[in-house]
């Protein structure tokens, strides 16, 4: 897997985690996430989050890879 792919997957996982944490904070049942009301908003939010976070995550991935190569 390339660094770019790994960074995108990590952004997705991080974004999903943030969204579900927010659902818990607002006491919204997770079953609501499948409703049309939330699914479009979640999809849009994840796309925006990945786009905004990608460059920083890519730098993190490359840093961790370089650090692991040194050890």
C-alpha angles and dihedrals in degrees: 000000000000123000089250093053092047091049092051092049091048091050090051093050092046091048093050090049091052092048094050091046087054091050089054092048091053093042092238113155113244089234086070089065089074094055119103089242093064104024095069092044092048092049091050093045093050092050091050093045093050092048093050097041100040100091094048092046091049089054089049092050092049092046092051091046091052091046091052091050091055094052 
